[in-house]
Every structure is written in C-alpha cells, then in structure tokens.
Amino acid sequence: MTHDSRLPALLRTGVIGGVLLLLASAAPTPSLAQQAPTDFTAIVKQKMPAVVAVTTRQRVEERQQRAQSTPDDQDLPELFRRFFEERSSPERQQPRQGLGSGFVISADGYIVTNNHVIEDADDIQVAFGENSPVPAKLVGRDPATDIAVLKIDPQPNMAVTTWGDSDAAEPGSWVIAIGSPFGLGGTVTVGVVSARSRDIRSGPLDDYIQTDAAINRGNSGGPLFNARGEVIGVNTAIFSPVGANIGIGFAVPSRTAQTVAEQLIRIGRVERGYVGLRLQEITPAIAQALGRPDDKGVLVASVEPGGPADKAGIKSGDVITRIGDQPVDSGRDLTRAVAGMKPGTQARLAVVRGGATQEITVAVGQRQDEQASQEGTQQGSDNGGKRLGLALAPIDEATRQRLGADTTGVLVQQVQPNSPAAENGIRPGDVIVAANNRDVSRPSDVAEEWTRAQREKKPILLRVKRDGQYVFVAVTA
C-alpha cells in the first residue's frame, strides 16, 4: 500500500478509555422518513446491552521508545495509524492498556471485535455497561479484514445481536453506531450509509461501508446497526486530518465479518482461495489496443508458474470478464471473489483470448500469504509469546527470476504495523536468507527460530537480502 501525503490520515479507531455508542445524524429524505421509526430508542434499549468494552493489557519493554521514533516511520502506512495510547512509564516491563469495542453474536459467549484492538495483547477483558470486566479468550483473528473473535463464559440474561444483510444497505439508509469512544461510556449516534464498497487502500480485500455516523477513538470493533437493529458492519476506521470524527467513517460489511467470524469459530483461522494471477486494470487505451468494446474485465499481466491458473491454462494477455455468474469489472472484483472461495473449489472463469470467449475451470488453491501467516505469524499464540508480525512465502520460480537466479530464503510479503518486525526495520520485499545463522527455505523455519529466541529471551538475528545487498537485522520481542 502506498501513502499519498495529499490525503488526510485514515485512522483506526481503537483507544484508551471507556465504552461508547455512536449515532451520527443526517437529514432524512421524505422516503427515508417514512421507512424509519420516529426515533431509535427501542433499538438502542434492546441492542446496547449486547455491546461491550474490550480492554487489553500488554507488557511493554524498552521498544516503546523505538516504536515512537523508528527510522522506518516514514515507510509505515499512515492511513492506519493506531489510536491506542500507551500508558506506561519509561521503566521496563510496565503495562500498556488499550480499549475498543465489541458485540456479542451468540448466547454461548462469542464476541466480534477488530483485530487491531486485541493484537499483541497479553490480557483481554470485556465489560457490559457498568458491570465488572470478565476475562476473554482469543478464539482467532484475521488481519486481512481486521476481524477478531473472543470467547467469554456465558453471562446471565446476556443480550445477543443478529447479523443483517450489508448488501441491502443502500446509500441514504439509516445506521446506528454503538461503541466506546474517549472513555465516555455508553453513547449513541445515528447517521446514514454514505457509500458502499469503498477501497481505502488497506489491502486487496477492501470493501468497506462508508458512513457519517460519528465514529471516534475507542469505537473500533463496535457494531453498525441498520434501522431494524441488525448488525450490518463492524466499525473500523475513520478518515480524518485531525484524528477525530469529521463524518467519514468505515465499517467492515457484515457479509465479510460474519463469514470471517464463522470460520474463526469453526477452525480458528480463515482459508482464502488464490489462483496465481497478477492482474492489470483495462484502460480505454488498452481496451482499444485489444479490440475490446469497453474497459470491462481485467487483464492478466502474468501467471504464476505452477500455480492453479497456470495449470488450468490461463495465459498472460487473457481478459477475464466473469467468475461463475458474477461479472468482473475490475481486479478487485476478481480478487475478492477468489479470496472468498474455499481452497479446492472449481472456479469457472470466462476468458477472452484472441477475440473469442471461452470458459476455463480453475481449481482454487490456498493463498500463500495465508499459509505463511498460519506458519509465520501465529507462533507463540498458545503460550503468550509475541507474534513476529510477518507474512512470509517461499521463493517461487517467478520471484527467483525477478530477484536473481541465486536467491534463496523466504519472501516478506507483509509486515504488520507496530509489530516487532516492523519496529526493527523489516520491510515488505525483503528476503530472509537466514535466521540465527540457520539457512531458511520455508516460513516455518523462521517461525521455529522466533519461538526459540523468545524461549531463550534473546533477539532473533535475521540475514536479509534487500536491494541486492545483504544486511543483518536483530529483531527483539
């Protein structure tokens, strides 16, 4: 993701403080006034008890100072600057606390929140209203969509939310945001859906609901309700030059959040499909050169050798116009559709080649970065250890041709902001050649050395190839 300094910062909405309910108001049109209730008191009274404050605690060592002034700060995506404040002294091993929001989705105690609310937390608790907090266990998390699921022991008379249809939420329809901003406690605001399917450049799966409902620091993970009291989104970020609400907020649609939450509960992780294509949007000039009547579809720029698309016969220069019964108007359409498929699914692609349309069936594989994340970024989750914060992938033939025939190791595909890897200068595109003087060829090799380094309470020493040069980087937990 690139950063455009001309844009105001897009900010995650986690924070230190209490719980909040948010409702940003917008003037209804006559038709909306007929559809909406006179007020939202009945919905708020029914649903507010299902919204919780999520409190986290993290042991922070000296890296707190580094996190504030790391040399690579200019490379980090400011669009996702966290709102969590650090309340710890310069002394070693002081606790840092943060607070966000969440909501109960089942009577047996499952709670949905944002991944960035609980990321790297050593202790998680949730509180219902003014009641005392109760401990929560992390069931699973998905950084790609910023969704996490917690589990608590069922509480007496615990209120539960219900999922709604985010696809039915048209621009102009009423929404109610409930969350925990600025430590003010239960607060409610109302607004409308401003737009759908927003790409805020946080990743290839971006598909946010935009709303003018007031969303501020501490609202991360809170629900966005429709006028029927159904959850149609998970409040996640705001677009603001000053760090506070200006009427532009973003929520993960329930279509995505519900699917992710169900997978995290069922298997503890999210499985996403991939087919091994690098895609390029079709500009009017490219369409004209290809003899296409319009710029619909997406152009295959390259095919990963040995990948699912390559095995199925997809070629560079093909134009993909449909997947299954769903039209493909852009690369985002195809990426999200494939990612939403379970590995092993047979995907039918409509492909235009040489002016003729043909249907090619591709056996969907599992995304390499998801495999890497399971191996490389989840280590230590069972014993309380820190996550390294890297998504790693083996060096495939296409990558080796690009980086050099002698390239060995594993490729850094993603670096989680504020993770140990990010704070110590590891960058996307780096190639990790060795860890603790051990040559590596799989993400699990790095994971094993990171786990051992934490057990021995010492840094992991990585030998990294960057821009054709080799450097050593010591990463401290």
Buried (B, 14 or more C-beta within 10 A) or exposed (E): EEBEEEEBBBBBBBBBBBBBBBBBEBEBEEEBEEEBEEEBEEBBEEBBBBBBBBBBBBBBBEBBEBBEEBEEEEEBBBBBBBBBBBEBEEEEEBBBBBBBBBBBBBEEBBBBBBBBBBBBBBBBBBBBEEEEBBEBEBBBBBBBBBBBBBBBEEBEEBBBBEBBEBEEBEEEBBBBBBBBBBBBBBBBBBBBBBEBBBEBBBBBBBBBBBBBBBBBBBBBBBBBBBBEBBBBBBBBBBBBEEBBBBBBBBBBBBBBBBBBBBBBBEEBBBBBBBBBBEBBBBEEEBBEEBEBEEBBBBBBEBBBEEBBBBBBBBEEBBBBBBBBEEEBBBBBBBBBBBBBBEBEBEBEBBBBBEEEEEEBEBBBBBBBBBBBBBBBBBBBBEEEBBBBBBBBBBBBEBBBEEBEEEBBBBBBBBBBBBBBBBBBBBBBEBBBBBBBEEEBEBBBBBBBBBBBBBEEEEBBBBBBBBEEEEEEBEBBB
